[in-house]
Amino acid sequence: MYQVKKLMTWPIQLTLNQPFKTAHGTTTIRPLTLVQLTIYDDVTQQTATGYGEIQSFADYHYTLETQKTSQDIVDTLIKPVIGTWQFTGPSDFAMQLERVTPFGSFAKAGVEMAIWDAVGKLTHQSLQQMLGGVKPEVPVGIALGMPVTDQAIRTAIQQGYRRIKLKLDGQSSDIPALINRLARYPSQQFSLDANSSFDRETAEKLKALPDNVLFIEQPFGAHDFVQHAALQGTIKQPISLDESINSLADVETTIALHAASAVTIKQGKIGGITAAVRAIKLLHQAGFQPWIGGMLSSNLGRGVDLALASLPEINLPSDISASSRYFQSDITTTDLQVTDGLMTVPTAPGIGMTLKDSVTMV
């Protein structure tokens, strides 16, 4: 049995190399909350320290949980009770966390991430091993913020990314011009991300997209499951839901309504690694395509995403860009690099990422 002996959190800010613009707004500084906890194994009488990150954003444009909300949930609901628990492993811990609060997906995910890291270090297993991942390398894609230029597309192609995601704004994006641009790169795979900015009239234009568009992400609002289902029935490309997926219940709703053919899995948003794995298996068994999305996370979070992307149920390229893609300086001693559109899955115990001394606490 394990027990948490110490839990600390502290905020950090990562500066983007260039502003990242979506239909939700423009990000220049990425706030994150780091989680550090120490667990004790009463069988071996050993301790290990694990790290996680809370990936909510600074404002309410993406979801209703912000960095401040997440921190409040950790301070008022999780910290007062976490030291009293005994648990057999990360999934057991996640179940106890769910009993404390059904809300606060980002907060719970950050704390649970640190548990997986610590347990992996105690048992000398990588996160990939603990989850049952099978791929030493995974295909990855890149997300390009607005406005998307031909130079940015050509650079991404030269870097070997297997899929290029283009951010759209349903109120301002020129869909006919976009279709002409995509036709210039027939051998490159794309996806389009509307971030809930489309209406029915705009969405009608998506029916003319070329075949090199793998899927369309979140055309309508987070609660528009029925509207997404209606569009999916009339369009050849799969729709993938993102903003709509904030819990396992949302995954079950998507399956029941056939609201999409694919689902974007973001462990930081769905409540943690345990919930993400359950969602992936539920979707795969139901004939849907789960894939791993990105959250402008640090290398620590991307280490988790790589382990999830190595699961046998994941077949689409994941949104996991190279370390140098987003931030002027990341928080780990190891950089993640893309080679021929592939990224190597970490194999060291836990998440497999070592934090720089400048961002750790003692």
TORKOL-4160 file (C-alpha; in steps of 0.2 Angstrom, whole numbers, padded with zeros to 4 digits, m for minus):
362
<pt num="1" X="0000" Y="0000" Z="0000"/>
<pt num="2" X="0005" Y="0018" Z="m0004"/>
<pt num="3" X="0002" Y="0034" Z="0006"/>
<pt num="4" X="0006" Y="0052" Z="0001"/>
<pt num="5" X="0017" Y="0060" Z="0014"/>
<pt num="6" X="0020" Y="0077" Z="0006"/>
<pt num="7" X="0011" Y="0088" Z="m0007"/>
<pt num="8" X="0016" Y="0105" Z="m0014"/>
<pt num="9" X="0011" Y="0115" Z="m0028"/>
<pt num="10" X="0018" Y="0131" Z="m0036"/>
<pt num="11" X="0014" Y="0141" Z="m0052"/>
<pt num="12" X="0026" Y="0143" Z="m0066"/>
<pt num="13" X="0025" Y="0153" Z="m0083"/>
<pt num="14" X="0032" Y="0147" Z="m0100"/>
<pt num="15" X="0035" Y="0160" Z="m0113"/>
<pt num="16" X="0030" Y="0155" Z="m0131"/>
<pt num="17" X="0042" Y="0158" Z="m0145"/>
<pt num="18" X="0028" Y="0167" Z="m0154"/>
<pt num="19" X="0010" Y="0170" Z="m0150"/>
<pt num="20" X="m0002" Y="0156" Z="m0153"/>
<pt num="21" X="m0019" Y="0161" Z="m0159"/>
<pt num="22" X="m0035" Y="0151" Z="m0160"/>
<pt num="23" X="m0053" Y="0155" Z="m0161"/>
<pt num="24" X="m0053" Y="0156" Z="m0142"/>
<pt num="25" X="m0039" Y="0170" Z="m0141"/>
<pt num="26" X="m0021" Y="0172" Z="m0142"/>
<pt num="27" X="m0008" Y="0165" Z="m0130"/>
<pt num="28" X="0009" Y="0172" Z="m0127"/>
<pt num="29" X="0012" Y="0166" Z="m0109"/>
<pt num="30" X="0007" Y="0148" Z="m0104"/>
<pt num="31" X="0003" Y="0147" Z="m0085"/>
<pt num="32" X="0005" Y="0130" Z="m0077"/>
<pt num="33" X="0004" Y="0124" Z="m0059"/>
<pt num="34" X="0018" Y="0111" Z="m0055"/>
<pt num="35" X="0013" Y="0097" Z="m0042"/>
<pt num="36" X="0027" Y="0089" Z="m0032"/>
<pt num="37" X="0022" Y="0074" Z="m0020"/>
<pt num="38" X="0031" Y="0061" Z="m0010"/>
<pt num="39" X="0024" Y="0044" Z="m0007"/>
<pt num="40" X="0028" Y="0030" Z="0005"/>
<pt num="41" X="0028" Y="0011" Z="0001"/>
<pt num="42" X="0024" Y="0002" Z="0017"/>
<pt num="43" X="0030" Y="m0014" Z="0010"/>
<pt num="44" X="0047" Y="m0009" Z="0004"/>
<pt num="45" X="0048" Y="0006" Z="0017"/>
<pt num="46" X="0054" Y="0017" Z="0002"/>
<pt num="47" X="0049" Y="0034" Z="m0003"/>
<pt num="48" X="0049" Y="0042" Z="m0021"/>
<pt num="49" X="0044" Y="0060" Z="m0027"/>
<pt num="50" X="0034" Y="0062" Z="m0042"/>
<pt num="51" X="0029" Y="0077" Z="m0052"/>
<pt num="52" X="0014" Y="0083" Z="m0062"/>
<pt num="53" X="0007" Y="0098" Z="m0070"/>
<pt num="54" X="m0010" Y="0106" Z="m0069"/>
<pt num="55" X="m0014" Y="0111" Z="m0087"/>
<pt num="56" X="m0029" Y="0123" Z="m0085"/>
<pt num="57" X="m0028" Y="0140" Z="m0093"/>
<pt num="58" X="m0028" Y="0158" Z="m0086"/>
<pt num="59" X="m0046" Y="0162" Z="m0091"/>
<pt num="60" X="m0062" Y="0155" Z="m0095"/>
<pt num="61" X="m0061" Y="0155" Z="m0114"/>
<pt num="62" X="m0057" Y="0136" Z="m0116"/>
<pt num="63" X="m0066" Y="0128" Z="m0101"/>
<pt num="64" X="m0074" Y="0135" Z="m0085"/>
<pt num="65" X="m0059" Y="0128" Z="m0074"/>
<pt num="66" X="m0045" Y="0141" Z="m0074"/>
<pt num="67" X="m0028" Y="0140" Z="m0065"/>
<pt num="68" X="m0035" Y="0149" Z="m0050"/>
<pt num="69" X="m0050" Y="0137" Z="m0049"/>
<pt num="70" X="m0038" Y="0122" Z="m0050"/>
<pt num="71" X="m0027" Y="0128" Z="m0036"/>
<pt num="72" X="m0043" Y="0132" Z="m0025"/>
<pt num="73" X="m0049" Y="0114" Z="m0028"/>
<pt num="74" X="m0032" Y="0107" Z="m0023"/>
<pt num="75" X="m0030" Y="0118" Z="m0008"/>
<pt num="76" X="m0048" Y="0116" Z="m0001"/>
<pt num="77" X="m0053" Y="0098" Z="m0007"/>
<pt num="78" X="m0038" Y="0088" Z="m0010"/>
<pt num="79" X="m0024" Y="0093" Z="0001"/>
<pt num="80" X="m0034" Y="0092" Z="0018"/>
<pt num="81" X="m0038" Y="0073" Z="0015"/>
<pt num="82" X="m0024" Y="0066" Z="0003"/>
<pt num="83" X="m0012" Y="0061" Z="0017"/>
<pt num="84" X="m0025" Y="0050" Z="0025"/>
<pt num="85" X="m0027" Y="0039" Z="0010"/>
<pt num="86" X="m0020" Y="0022" Z="0007"/>
<pt num="87" X="m0020" Y="0016" Z="m0011"/>
<pt num="88" X="m0014" Y="0001" Z="m0020"/>
<pt num="89" X="m0009" Y="0010" Z="m0036"/>
<pt num="90" X="m0013" Y="0026" Z="m0047"/>
<pt num="91" X="m0030" Y="0019" Z="m0053"/>
<pt num="92" X="m0035" Y="0016" Z="m0035"/>
<pt num="93" X="m0029" Y="0033" Z="m0031"/>
<pt num="94" X="m0039" Y="0041" Z="m0045"/>
<pt num="95" X="m0055" Y="0032" Z="m0039"/>
<pt num="96" X="m0053" Y="0040" Z="m0021"/>
<pt num="97" X="m0049" Y="0057" Z="m0029"/>
<pt num="98" X="m0066" Y="0055" Z="m0039"/>
<pt num="99" X="m0075" Y="0053" Z="m0023"/>
<pt num="100" X="m0068" Y="0069" Z="m0016"/>
<pt num="101" X="m0074" Y="0079" Z="m0030"/>
<pt num="102" X="m0083" Y="0075" Z="m0047"/>
<pt num="103" X="m0077" Y="0092" Z="m0053"/>
<pt num="104" X="m0060" Y="0100" Z="m0056"/>
<pt num="105" X="m0054" Y="0088" Z="m0070"/>
<pt num="106" X="m0038" Y="0098" Z="m0072"/>
<pt num="107" X="m0034" Y="0099" Z="m0054"/>
<pt num="108" X="m0036" Y="0080" Z="m0052"/>
<pt num="109" X="m0026" Y="0076" Z="m0067"/>
<pt num="110" X="m0011" Y="0086" Z="m0061"/>
<pt num="111" X="m0011" Y="0077" Z="m0044"/>
<pt num="112" X="m0014" Y="0060" Z="m0052"/>
<pt num="113" X="0000" Y="0063" Z="m0064"/>
<pt num="114" X="0012" Y="0065" Z="m0050"/>
<pt num="115" X="0006" Y="0049" Z="m0042"/>
<pt num="116" X="0009" Y="0039" Z="m0058"/>
<pt num="117" X="0027" Y="0047" Z="m0059"/>
<pt num="118" X="0031" Y="0042" Z="m0041"/>
<pt num="119" X="0024" Y="0024" Z="m0042"/>
<pt num="120" X="0034" Y="0021" Z="m0058"/>
<pt num="121" X="0050" Y="0027" Z="m0049"/>
<pt num="122" X="0046" Y="0015" Z="m0034"/>
<pt num="123" X="0042" Y="0000" Z="m0045"/>
<pt num="124" X="0055" Y="0004" Z="m0058"/>
<pt num="125" X="0043" Y="0005" Z="m0072"/>
<pt num="126" X="0040" Y="0018" Z="m0086"/>
<pt num="127" X="0023" Y="0025" Z="m0088"/>
<pt num="128" X="0022" Y="0017" Z="m0105"/>
<pt num="129" X="0025" Y="0000" Z="m0096"/>
<pt num="130" X="0012" Y="0003" Z="m0083"/>
<pt num="131" X="m0001" Y="0008" Z="m0096"/>
<pt num="132" X="0002" Y="m0006" Z="m0108"/>
<pt num="133" X="0010" Y="0005" Z="m0122"/>
<pt num="134" X="0018" Y="m0005" Z="m0136"/>
<pt num="135" X="0026" Y="0007" Z="m0148"/>
<pt num="136" X="0044" Y="0013" Z="m0145"/>
<pt num="137" X="0040" Y="0028" Z="m0157"/>
<pt num="138" X="0024" Y="0037" Z="m0161"/>
<pt num="139" X="0019" Y="0047" Z="m0176"/>
<pt num="140" X="0016" Y="0065" Z="m0171"/>
<pt num="141" X="0008" Y="0081" Z="m0179"/>
<pt num="142" X="0009" Y="0100" Z="m0177"/>
<pt num="143" X="m0004" Y="0113" Z="m0173"/>
<pt num="144" X="m0002" Y="0129" Z="m0183"/>
<pt num="145" X="m0011" Y="0145" Z="m0175"/>
<pt num="146" X="m0019" Y="0158" Z="m0185"/>
<pt num="147" X="m0015" Y="0165" Z="m0197"/>
<pt num="148" X="m0008" Y="0150" Z="m0206"/>
<pt num="149" X="0004" Y="0154" Z="m0220"/>
<pt num="150" X="0011" Y="0143" Z="m0234"/>
<pt num="151" X="0028" Y="0145" Z="m0227"/>
<pt num="152" X="0023" Y="0138" Z="m0210"/>
<pt num="153" X="0015" Y="0123" Z="m0219"/>
<pt num="154" X="0031" Y="0120" Z="m0230"/>
<pt num="155" X="0042" Y="0121" Z="m0214"/>
<pt num="156" X="0031" Y="0108" Z="m0205"/>
<pt num="157" X="0031" Y="0097" Z="m0220"/>
<pt num="158" X="0050" Y="0099" Z="m0221"/>
<pt num="159" X="0051" Y="0094" Z="m0202"/>
<pt num="160" X="0042" Y="0078" Z="m0206"/>
<pt num="161" X="0026" Y="0080" Z="m0196"/>
<pt num="162" X="0014" Y="0066" Z="m0201"/>
<pt num="163" X="m0001" Y="0078" Z="m0199"/>
<pt num="164" X="m0003" Y="0097" Z="m0199"/>
<pt num="165" X="m0017" Y="0104" Z="m0189"/>
<pt num="166" X="m0024" Y="0121" Z="m0195"/>
<pt num="167" X="m0033" Y="0132" Z="m0183"/>
<pt num="168" X="m0049" Y="0140" Z="m0190"/>
<pt num="169" X="m0061" Y="0154" Z="m0185"/>
<pt num="170" X="m0078" Y="0151" Z="m0191"/>
<pt num="171" X="m0081" Y="0170" Z="m0192"/>
<pt num="172" X="m0066" Y="0175" Z="m0202"/>
<pt num="173" X="m0058" Y="0160" Z="m0210"/>
<pt num="174" X="m0060" Y="0159" Z="m0229"/>
<pt num="175" X="m0065" Y="0141" Z="m0232"/>
<pt num="176" X="m0065" Y="0141" Z="m0251"/>
<pt num="177" X="m0047" Y="0149" Z="m0251"/>
<pt num="178" X="m0042" Y="0136" Z="m0238"/>
<pt num="179" X="m0048" Y="0122" Z="m0249"/>
<pt num="180" X="m0037" Y="0128" Z="m0263"/>
<pt num="181" X="m0022" Y="0129" Z="m0252"/>
<pt num="182" X="m0025" Y="0111" Z="m0246"/>
<pt num="183" X="m0025" Y="0105" Z="m0264"/>
<pt num="184" X="m0008" Y="0112" Z="m0266"/>
<pt num="185" X="m0001" Y="0098" Z="m0254"/>
<pt num="186" X="m0011" Y="0083" Z="m0259"/>
<pt num="187" X="0002" Y="0071" Z="m0251"/>
<pt num="188" X="0002" Y="0079" Z="m0234"/>
<pt num="189" X="m0011" Y="0075" Z="m0221"/>
<pt num="190" X="m0021" Y="0089" Z="m0212"/>
<pt num="191" X="m0034" Y="0091" Z="m0199"/>
<pt num="192" X="m0044" Y="0107" Z="m0196"/>
<pt num="193" X="m0048" Y="0114" Z="m0178"/>
<pt num="194" X="m0063" Y="0126" Z="m0177"/>
<pt num="195" X="m0063" Y="0127" Z="m0158"/>
<pt num="196" X="m0082" Y="0129" Z="m0157"/>
<pt num="197" X="m0082" Y="0144" Z="m0169"/>
<pt num="198" X="m0093" Y="0137" Z="m0183"/>
<pt num="199" X="m0112" Y="0139" Z="m0186"/>
<pt num="200" X="m0122" Y="0128" Z="m0197"/>
<pt num="201" X="m0121" Y="0139" Z="m0213"/>
<pt num="202" X="m0102" Y="0139" Z="m0211"/>
<pt num="203" X="m0101" Y="0121" Z="m0208"/>
<pt num="204" X="m0110" Y="0117" Z="m0224"/>
<pt num="205" X="m0094" Y="0123" Z="m0233"/>
<pt num="206" X="m0084" Y="0109" Z="m0225"/>
<pt num="207" X="m0092" Y="0096" Z="m0236"/>
<pt num="208" X="m0081" Y="0101" Z="m0251"/>
<pt num="209" X="m0064" Y="0098" Z="m0241"/>
<pt num="210" X="m0051" Y="0087" Z="m0250"/>
<pt num="211" X="m0047" Y="0069" Z="m0245"/>
<pt num="212" X="m0030" Y="0074" Z="m0237"/>
<pt num="213" X="m0040" Y="0082" Z="m0222"/>
<pt num="214" X="m0041" Y="0067" Z="m0210"/>
<pt num="215" X="m0054" Y="0075" Z="m0198"/>
<pt num="216" X="m0062" Y="0091" Z="m0192"/>
<pt num="217" X="m0061" Y="0095" Z="m0174"/>
<pt num="218" X="m0075" Y="0103" Z="m0164"/>
<pt num="219" X="m0085" Y="0114" Z="m0177"/>
<pt num="220" X="m0099" Y="0118" Z="m0164"/>
<pt num="221" X="m0101" Y="0122" Z="m0146"/>
<pt num="222" X="m0096" Y="0111" Z="m0131"/>
<pt num="223" X="m0114" Y="0105" Z="m0128"/>
<pt num="224" X="m0119" Y="0103" Z="m0146"/>
<pt num="225" X="m0119" Y="0084" Z="m0147"/>
<pt num="226" X="m0134" Y="0083" Z="m0157"/>
<pt num="227" X="m0129" Y="0096" Z="m0169"/>
<pt num="228" X="m0112" Y="0087" Z="m0171"/>
<pt num="229" X="m0121" Y="0071" Z="m0174"/>
<pt num="230" X="m0132" Y="0079" Z="m0188"/>
<pt num="231" X="m0116" Y="0086" Z="m0197"/>
<pt num="232" X="m0107" Y="0069" Z="m0195"/>
<pt num="233" X="m0121" Y="0061" Z="m0204"/>
<pt num="234" X="m0118" Y="0072" Z="m0220"/>
<pt num="235" X="m0100" Y="0075" Z="m0221"/>
<pt num="236" X="m0086" Y="0062" Z="m0227"/>
<pt num="237" X="m0073" Y="0067" Z="m0215"/>
<pt num="238" X="m0074" Y="0061" Z="m0197"/>
<pt num="239" X="m0078" Y="0074" Z="m0184"/>
<pt num="240" X="m0067" Y="0074" Z="m0168"/>
<pt num="241" X="m0074" Y="0081" Z="m0152"/>
<pt num="242" X="m0062" Y="0091" Z="m0140"/>
<pt num="243" X="m0071" Y="0105" Z="m0130"/>
<pt num="244" X="m0086" Y="0093" Z="m0128"/>
<pt num="245" X="m0075" Y="0080" Z="m0119"/>
<pt num="246" X="m0072" Y="0084" Z="m0101"/>
<pt num="247" X="m0077" Y="0068" Z="m0092"/>
<pt num="248" X="m0080" Y="0050" Z="m0096"/>
<pt num="249" X="m0099" Y="0054" Z="m0096"/>
<pt num="250" X="m0095" Y="0065" Z="m0111"/>
<pt num="251" X="m0087" Y="0051" Z="m0120"/>
<pt num="252" X="m0102" Y="0039" Z="m0116"/>
<pt num="253" X="m0113" Y="0053" Z="m0123"/>
<pt num="254" X="m0103" Y="0054" Z="m0139"/>
<pt num="255" X="m0104" Y="0035" Z="m0142"/>
<pt num="256" X="m0123" Y="0034" Z="m0138"/>
<pt num="257" X="m0127" Y="0049" Z="m0150"/>
<pt num="258" X="m0114" Y="0045" Z="m0163"/>
<pt num="259" X="m0110" Y="0063" Z="m0161"/>
<pt num="260" X="m0093" Y="0061" Z="m0170"/>
<pt num="261" X="m0082" Y="0047" Z="m0177"/>
<pt num="262" X="m0066" Y="0052" Z="m0168"/>
<pt num="263" X="m0062" Y="0060" Z="m0151"/>
<pt num="264" X="m0048" Y="0071" Z="m0145"/>
<pt num="265" X="m0041" Y="0064" Z="m0128"/>
<pt num="266" X="m0032" Y="0076" Z="m0117"/>
<pt num="267" X="m0028" Y="0068" Z="m0101"/>
<pt num="268" X="m0026" Y="0085" Z="m0092"/>
<pt num="269" X="m0044" Y="0090" Z="m0096"/>
<pt num="270" X="m0053" Y="0073" Z="m0094"/>
<pt num="271" X="m0048" Y="0070" Z="m0076"/>
<pt num="272" X="m0031" Y="0061" Z="m0078"/>
<pt num="273" X="m0021" Y="0047" Z="m0085"/>
<pt num="274" X="m0033" Y="0034" Z="m0078"/>
<pt num="275" X="m0048" Y="0042" Z="m0086"/>
<pt num="276" X="m0039" Y="0044" Z="m0102"/>
<pt num="277" X="m0035" Y="0026" Z="m0104"/>
<pt num="278" X="m0053" Y="0021" Z="m0100"/>
<pt num="279" X="m0059" Y="0033" Z="m0113"/>
<pt num="280" X="m0047" Y="0027" Z="m0126"/>
<pt num="281" X="m0053" Y="0009" Z="m0123"/>
<pt num="282" X="m0071" Y="0013" Z="m0123"/>
<pt num="283" X="m0070" Y="0022" Z="m0139"/>
<pt num="284" X="m0060" Y="0009" Z="m0148"/>
<pt num="285" X="m0072" Y="m0005" Z="m0142"/>
<pt num="286" X="m0086" Y="0006" Z="m0149"/>
<pt num="287" X="m0078" Y="0008" Z="m0166"/>
<pt num="288" X="m0073" Y="0026" Z="m0164"/>
<pt num="289" X="m0055" Y="0033" Z="m0167"/>
<pt num="290" X="m0047" Y="0040" Z="m0151"/>
<pt num="291" X="m0031" Y="0051" Z="m0153"/>
<pt num="292" X="m0020" Y="0061" Z="m0141"/>
<pt num="293" X="m0022" Y="0080" Z="m0142"/>
<pt num="294" X="m0011" Y="0094" Z="m0135"/>
<pt num="295" X="m0013" Y="0107" Z="m0121"/>
<pt num="296" X="0002" Y="0118" Z="m0124"/>
<pt num="297" X="0009" Y="0108" Z="m0110"/>
<pt num="298" X="0027" Y="0107" Z="m0104"/>
<pt num="299" X="0039" Y="0092" Z="m0108"/>
<pt num="300" X="0032" Y="0084" Z="m0092"/>
<pt num="301" X="0015" Y="0084" Z="m0099"/>
<pt num="302" X="0021" Y="0079" Z="m0116"/>
<pt num="303" X="0030" Y="0064" Z="m0109"/>
<pt num="304" X="0013" Y="0058" Z="m0103"/>
<pt num="305" X="0005" Y="0061" Z="m0120"/>
<pt num="306" X="0019" Y="0050" Z="m0128"/>
<pt num="307" X="0015" Y="0036" Z="m0116"/>
<pt num="308" X="m0004" Y="0037" Z="m0120"/>
<pt num="309" X="0000" Y="0038" Z="m0139"/>
<pt num="310" X="0010" Y="0022" Z="m0138"/>
<pt num="311" X="m0006" Y="0012" Z="m0133"/>
<pt num="312" X="m0011" Y="0000" Z="m0147"/>
<pt num="313" X="m0029" Y="0008" Z="m0148"/>
<pt num="314" X="m0021" Y="0025" Z="m0155"/>
<pt num="315" X="m0018" Y="0025" Z="m0173"/>
<pt num="316" X="m0019" Y="0043" Z="m0178"/>
<pt num="317" X="m0004" Y="0055" Z="m0177"/>
<pt num="318" X="m0005" Y="0064" Z="m0160"/>
<pt num="319" X="m0003" Y="0083" Z="m0156"/>
<pt num="320" X="0014" Y="0081" Z="m0148"/>
<pt num="321" X="0027" Y="0094" Z="m0156"/>
<pt num="322" X="0046" Y="0095" Z="m0153"/>
<pt num="323" X="0052" Y="0104" Z="m0137"/>
<pt num="324" X="0058" Y="0118" Z="m0147"/>
<pt num="325" X="0041" Y="0121" Z="m0155"/>
<pt num="326" X="0032" Y="0132" Z="m0142"/>
<pt num="327" X="0043" Y="0138" Z="m0128"/>
<pt num="328" X="0058" Y="0148" Z="m0126"/>
<pt num="329" X="0064" Y="0137" Z="m0112"/>
<pt num="330" X="0055" Y="0121" Z="m0105"/>
<pt num="331" X="0056" Y="0114" Z="m0088"/>
<pt num="332" X="0065" Y="0097" Z="m0091"/>
<pt num="333" X="0083" Y="0093" Z="m0094"/>
<pt num="334" X="0079" Y="0082" Z="m0109"/>
<pt num="335" X="0072" Y="0089" Z="m0125"/>
<pt num="336" X="0059" Y="0080" Z="m0135"/>
<pt num="337" X="0063" Y="0079" Z="m0154"/>
<pt num="338" X="0054" Y="0074" Z="m0170"/>
<pt num="339" X="0063" Y="0063" Z="m0182"/>
<pt num="340" X="0054" Y="0058" Z="m0199"/>
<pt num="341" X="0038" Y="0063" Z="m0190"/>
<pt num="342" X="0041" Y="0051" Z="m0176"/>
<pt num="343" X="0044" Y="0054" Z="m0157"/>
<pt num="344" X="0052" Y="0042" Z="m0145"/>
<pt num="345" X="0042" Y="0037" Z="m0130"/>
<pt num="346" X="0052" Y="0039" Z="m0114"/>
<pt num="347" X="0057" Y="0023" Z="m0105"/>
<pt num="348" X="0065" Y="0029" Z="m0089"/>
<pt num="349" X="0055" Y="0025" Z="m0073"/>
<pt num="350" X="0039" Y="0036" Z="m0070"/>
<pt num="351" X="0035" Y="0049" Z="m0084"/>
<pt num="352" X="0053" Y="0048" Z="m0088"/>
<pt num="353" X="0057" Y="0067" Z="m0088"/>
<pt num="354" X="0069" Y="0075" Z="m0076"/>
<pt num="355" X="0064" Y="0093" Z="m0070"/>
<pt num="356" X="0078" Y="0106" Z="m0070"/>
<pt num="357" X="0084" Y="0111" Z="m0053"/>
<pt num="358" X="0078" Y="0129" Z="m0056"/>
<pt num="359" X="0059" Y="0123" Z="m0056"/>
<pt num="360" X="0060" Y="0110" Z="m0042"/>
<pt num="361" X="0056" Y="0112" Z="m0024"/>
<pt num="362" X="0064" Y="0104" Z="m0009"/>
